[in-house]
């Protein structure tokens, strides 16, 4: 897990342009324009430097293959919370990479940033993402019916969250 570099753009594009990822994420478009990747890398790094979000690329240790993204995709200094977001290349679904990355980001959010709350959301049909967040310690807070209109279909969205005291209690 590391910060993004400009030279990562092509390998990122190979992942984010996959239909399977876009259809189960709230904001990722499809098709994903190649030039948007260059803009996105700069956007992510600028947000990181300004403390607005902390997103990391997930790369396989031995091959440096791009696996996906995990981060606190928005951080509110006013409310002292952050939203957990992630996507994983389909070849690596059900391998534990997402859970390991999310757990590291939660640790970073509570210990490194001193956040009070970390929350996440996913489409109800994205059972894998919900499971990853639950295995990482987030608890279901509710289901918002028809919260997102994606590709002409209203999608239900699971909302999950975790506050610092709950996280600390689970660690002991």
N, C-alpha and C positions, 0 to 999 in steps of 0.2 A: 504494500500500500504506500503510495507516494503522490506528491503533487504532480500536476500535469506539466508537460513540456511541449513546445511547438512541434517537435519531431514525432510526437505521439499521434498526430492528427489522422494519418492514414489508417492506423490500426483501430483508432476510435471509430472512424467512419465505417469500417467493416463490421463493427458490432452494432452501432446505433442505427444503421440502415436496415437491420433485420426486422421483418414484419412481426415476428413473434414477440420482440421486445416492445415495439410501439403499441401493439394491441392490448397489452396488459399494464401500460403505464399511463398515468393521468395526463402528462404534458408532452411526452415525446411524439413528434409528428412522424408521419410516413407518407410519402418518401421523405427522407432526411437529406436536405441538400448538402453536398460536400463542403461548400464554402462556409456553411453555418458552423462546421466543426472548428474551423480556425477562429471564428468569432467567439464560439463557446469557450474554448481554452483560455482566451484572453479574459473573458467575462468571469470565469471560475477563478482564475488567478487574481484578478482585481478584487473580487469579492473576498477572497481569502486574505489578501493584504489589508483590506479595510475592515476585517472582522465581521462581515455580513453573512458569510457562509464559509464552510470548510469542506470542500469536496476533494476526494482522493481517487486516483486511478488504481485499479486492482490489476496487478501484473503477476503472472506465474513466475516463481523464483528462478527456475532453471532455464526457461526459454524466453522470459520477458514478454510472453504473449499477453495481450490485453484481455482481461477477463470481464471487466465492468467498472462500475462506479459506486462509491459509497460516500456519503457525507451528511453533514448537517447542512441541508440545502438552503436553509434560511435561519438566521439567528436574530432574535429580538433582544437587544440590550435593554430596552425599556421594560420588557416583561420577563427577561432573564430565562428565555427558553429557546429551543431549537427544534427544527423539524428534520427528522431522519428520512433520508431518501436513498435509494439504491436501484441499480439494475445489473443483471448478470447475463453474460452471453449464454444462450440456451444450452450449448455443449457442457456448461458447468452448473446447470441447475441440479439441485439435490446432491451437491458435493460438500456442503458445509462452508464454502467460501463466503457466501453472503452473511451467514450467521456470525462467522468469525469476524468479518469486517464490521458488521453492525455492533457487535459487542465491544470492539475496539473504539468505535466512534462514540458509543454511550459512555465508556470509561473516559475518553477525551472530553466529552461534553460536561460531565459532572466534575471530574478531577481537574482537567486542564483549563476549562473555561468557567468553572464554578456555576454552571446552569442549575436552575431549580427544577426544570421540567424539560423532558424530551418527548416529542410526540411524532407519530407517523400516520400515514394513511395509504390505503391501497384499494383498488377496485375489488368488489366482493368476489368477482370471478377469479381473481388472482390469489388463489389459495396458498400458493408457495410463498408469496411475499408476506401474507398475514402470518403464516407459520414461522417465518424467519423473525419477524418482529416479536412474536410471542416467545420464541426460544431465546431471544435476546433480552427479555424481561419486560417488554411493553405489554400492557393489559388492554383488552378491548374496552372502549369507552362508549361505543355506539356505532350504529349503522345509519348513515344518511342516505335516504332513498333519493334516487335520481339527482344526485349532487353534481354530476359531471355529464356533459353532453360530448361524447366521443364518437366521431365518425357517424353522426346521425342517430346514435343510440344513447339513451339516458342510462348512466351506470350508477349503481349503488356503491357507496364508499365506506369502508371500515375505517374508523378512527381509533387509534391506540395511543396510550401514553404511559409515562412513568415519571414519578417525582423523586427527587433526591432521597428523601427519607425511606421510601419503599426500596429503592436501589441499595441504599446502605444496609437496610435490614436483611436483604437477600444475600449480601456479601459476607455477613457474619455467621 
